[in-house]
Amino acid sequence: MFRYQPEACDLSELSGRDELRDHICKKQLVVSHGLAENVPKPGKDCYQGMCWCLHDMADCSHNAGRLQFVPVLPPIIKNLNFAFNNLTHLPSDFFSNVTQLSSINLTGNGLYSIDQHALRGLRNLTNITLDNNNLDFYSVRPVLNVSSLVQLWMSKNYNLTYIPDNIFLEFSLPHLRDLVISGINLRVFNMSVFKPLKKLFFLDVGNNKVQSIVVDSLPSLNILLLSSNNIKDNFIQTCSNTNESLYPMLRYLSLKNNKIYSLDRDVCLPNVEHLDLERNQLRFLSTGGFLSLRKLRVLILSGLRLKEIQPQAFASNSLETVYMSSSEIDFSSNSISAQMFDQCPKLSFLLLNYNDFSKVNDTKFQNLFQRIPMLTTVYLGYLKIKTITSDTFKGLSHVKVLNLYSNAIEDLPDGVFDHLVNLTILRVDDNRLSEIRETTFSVNTRQRLRLLDLSGNPYACTCSLRWFRSWLMDESEKFINFPTGYVCAPFSSSSSKQVGTTAVMADIREAGKYSKQLSEFPKPKSQPSSRHFQKVFHQQPLVSTNTEISVSGSQGKVFLPPVHSSVYLSDFFLSDQSCLLSQSTSLLTAVLAAVLVLFMLTFLVLYKYRWHIRLALYEAFRGNPQRRRQQPEREYEYDVFVSYANEDVDWVRQELIPTLEGRHGLRLCIHQRDFPVGGNIIDNISTCVHASKRVLFVLSPHFARSRWCQFELVFCQNYVMERDDVIVLTLLAPISGRDMTDAISAMFKTTTYLAWGEEDDARKAFWGRLVLAFHDIVPRQAA
């Protein structure tokens, strides 16, 4: 059983064909049978149930201190896993029973010391792993004395905080190629220490606390891992005083998870093919920033929070792969150039997941990608894309793999992928698609696609989805996550889109068939995409409903079993007859809905302007105003028409009538007393106004809120314009701004009003001025 070292082999984003990735991961495969505790070990028992042998490997790990020596093992054994055995000290001649070993794993034993003769007799030993122990450089001297070593791993030995300057002069290790000293709390990385290692190929100093680097030439070094340290400010120094490369053979450099904020233009790395700058503090990429790396193939810039990217920032004749995910870049920003990938003739793989494309229009989208002539694989997941058009992907003719998963796309326009003439793999899973039409993918596009993932979308299982369901069933091997990833969107039992209700009504025999399908429908082991539906619809996780559908027909009533909310598209069924009926019903419903909306709009308009319409109709039917002006003077039935709100009737009865009628002899028209019974209100108002010499308005907040009072006011304003009469205004109480209408406001601006007051002086003044306003109609005897 093999184990990856996760700290140094966290290269999941790298291409599977990447040679350097393969080398790094292979170098970190620890030969260990059953390294994890309680995991069955392969092979056969070769020592009392504590050692298991398979081929040339023996696993004697996880014995909880029961095994404190190495037993005699078959001579074929070359690789020994003796990890996690609570072995704090390695005594003399510890491996005397297995001197044929070439590889030893002593991980996690809590080792503090090693006897100087512990490894005696191991003439073929090339690889030793001492990870997760308590050793310092004095303790490992017996190990460093093994001149045949090729690989030495000492990660997570927290006592190795300091590397003696001359340690590799004292122990030359002429064959050592791979050295791992990650996770040892190292603060100063002195490259001069490693200069005596003439064949050093792979060096892992990651997961330390390195702040200071003392540079020196390491001419044989091919792979350098400095990830997860505390390297600040500028890029590490790579040029000598004579402008020569300090690392002329370096091909792989990882500076992941440091605090670098600037890329030095003077970079002397002529052979670097892979550069990892993930999770640093870079905020700016300048034009031609990577041109000096003439063999650069893979560039990782994920998690950088970039704020500005200049045109041709990635210009390179060798660059093939770019990772720029999880950077929260707003690609619609003017500071993010659409020409950043110009002059990248070999760029074929681009990963931009977890950024922001929500405001990117077609023009910028096309400018970003059309200038990459060899682009074949694009990852555009988690970009907040909501809309794509039929022109979005124009110019991406070389793309073979397109990933649009986990966005917010609600619709795929017809023929949107037809421009991608080389497209063979497409993912649009976990979006918000409710349907796939036959016209979405042309025949040529459907034939061209080898793998297609449209799972995790909230499909509306209606008649319009029947074609897509047929395609799924006919070419199921083409669809990723089929059938469990393709389900009908959650719906309530009363929803108009409920699966099968229309179909059942249309055809009782189809209902029986559908009932059988539902009864045979297996309960899913899991609910794929339910969390996605929950996010889209803001609902609880999908659960079964207990709704029964009853259908009456010529053959009686059929009760369908409870319908599961998550119905697989593979089990979804609607008959031709029911869909034809559904289309007719939909058309009729649409027409009726349009008529209803038009009726409601007309009603609302008429209701809002009903008083104006009534007045206009009345004016139209009562004759020409000019002709009415020419009518001879006639006798009036009333002296004053009083317009007031019902809420103010007490004031009218107790104050106004006793004064004007009782003391001054005026004849008042009071609508509650003088309107003819059974007559039309509008006709009554018109008749009484025309039968009165003057009009008195008793204004108050109640008056302002009364629709009838407003009608009387507007009517009288028009009437006064015909007769040149004078309206008399009284104000019982102030009217607030929110109650003030245009008609009242206009009246206040053009007519003087009398304000009522409760004080005696105010009352006397009010009545005096009011009688004066009616002086020409007050009977002489009363005056």
Stockholm file with secondary structure:
# STOCKHOLM 1.0

chainA/1-783         MFRYQPEACDLSELSGRDELRDHICKKQLVVSHGLAENVPKPGKDCYQGMCWCLHDMADCSHNAGRLQFVPVLPPIIKNLNFAFNNLTHLPSDFFSNVTQLSSINLTGNGLYSIDQHALRGLRNLTNITLDNNNLDFYSVRPVLNVSSLVQLWMSKNYNLTYIPDNIFLEFSLPHLRDLVISGINLRVFNMSVFKPLKKLFFLDVGNNKVQSIVVDSLPSLNILLLSSNNIKDNFIQTCSNTNESLYPMLRYLSLKNNKIYSLDRDVCLPNVEHLDLERNQLRFLSTGGFLSLRKLRVLILSGLRLKEIQPQAFASNSLETVYMSSSEIDFSSNSISAQMFDQCPKLSFLLLNYNDFSKVNDTKFQNLFQRIPMLTTVYLGYLKIKTITSDTFKGLSHVKVLNLYSNAIEDLPDGVFDHLVNLTILRVDDNRLSEIRETTFSVNTRQRLRLLDLSGNPYACTCSLRWFRSWLMDESEKFINFPTGYVCAPFSSSSSKQVGTTAVMADIREAGKYSKQLSEFPKPKSQPSSRHFQKVFHQQPLVSTNTEISVSGSQGKVFLPPVHSSVYLSDFFLSDQSCLLSQSTSLLTAVLAAVLVLFMLTFLVLYKYRWHIRLALYEAFRGNPQRRRQQPEREYEYDVFVSYANEDVDWVRQELIPTLEGRHGLRLCIHQRDFPVGGNIIDNISTCVHASKRVLFVLSPHFARSRWCQFELVFCQNYVMERDDVIVLTLLAPISGRDMTDAISAMFKTTTYLAWGEEDDARKAFWGRLVLAFHDIVPRQAA
#=GR chainA/1-783 SS CEEECTTTCCCTTSCTTCHHHHHHHHHTEEECTTCSTTCCCCSEEEETTTEEEETTEEECCCCTTSCCSCCCCCTTCCEEECCSSCCCEECTTTTTTCTTCSEEECTTSCCCEECTTTTTTCTTCCEEECCSSCCCTTTTHHHHTCTTCSEEECTTCTTCCCCCTTHHHHSCCTTCCEEECCSSCCCEEEGGGGTTCTTCCEEECCSSCCCEEECCCCTTCCEEECCSSCCEEECCCCBCTTSCBSSTTCCEEECCSSEEEECCSCCCCTTCCEEECTTSCCCEECTTTTTTCTTCCEEECTTCCCCEECTTTTCCSSCCEEECCSSCCBTTSTTBCTTTTTTCTTCCEEECCSSBCTTCCHHHHHHHHTTCTTCCEEECCSSCCCCCCTTTTTTCTTCCEEECCSSCCCCCCTTTTTTCTTCCEEECCSSCCCCCCTTTSCHHHHHHCSEEECCSCCBCCSGGGHHHHHHHHHTGGGBTTTTTTCBBCCCCTTCTTCTTHHHHHHCHHHHHHHHHHHHHCCCCSSCTTHHHHHHHHTCCCCCBCCCCCEEEETTEEEECCCCBSSCBGGGCCCCHHHHHHHHHHHHHHHHHHHHHHHHHHHHHHHHHTHHHHHHHHHHHHSCCHHHHHTSCCCCCSEEEEEECCGGGHHHIIIIIHIIIIIITCCCEEEHHHHSCTTSCHHHHHHHHHHTEEEEEEEECHHHHHCHHHHHHHHHHHHHHHHHTCCEEEEESSCCCTTTCCHHHHHHHHHSCEEECCSSHHHHHHHHHHHHHHTTTTSCTTTC
#=GC SS_cons         CEEECTTTCCCTTSCTTCHHHHHHHHHTEEECTTCSTTCCCCSEEEETTTEEEETTEEECCCCTTSCCSCCCCCTTCCEEECCSSCCCEECTTTTTTCTTCSEEECTTSCCCEECTTTTTTCTTCCEEECCSSCCCTTTTHHHHTCTTCSEEECTTCTTCCCCCTTHHHHSCCTTCCEEECCSSCCCEEEGGGGTTCTTCCEEECCSSCCCEEECCCCTTCCEEECCSSCCEEECCCCBCTTSCBSSTTCCEEECCSSEEEECCSCCCCTTCCEEECTTSCCCEECTTTTTTCTTCCEEECTTCCCCEECTTTTCCSSCCEEECCSSCCBTTSTTBCTTTTTTCTTCCEEECCSSBCTTCCHHHHHHHHTTCTTCCEEECCSSCCCCCCTTTTTTCTTCCEEECCSSCCCCCCTTTTTTCTTCCEEECCSSCCCCCCTTTSCHHHHHHCSEEECCSCCBCCSGGGHHHHHHHHHTGGGBTTTTTTCBBCCCCTTCTTCTTHHHHHHCHHHHHHHHHHHHHCCCCSSCTTHHHHHHHHTCCCCCBCCCCCEEEETTEEEECCCCBSSCBGGGCCCCHHHHHHHHHHHHHHHHHHHHHHHHHHHHHHHHHTHHHHHHHHHHHHSCCHHHHHTSCCCCCSEEEEEECCGGGHHHIIIIIHIIIIIITCCCEEEHHHHSCTTSCHHHHHHHHHHTEEEEEEEECHHHHHCHHHHHHHHHHHHHHHHHTCCEEEEESSCCCTTTCCHHHHHHHHHSCEEECCSSHHHHHHHHHHHHHHTTTTSCTTTC
//
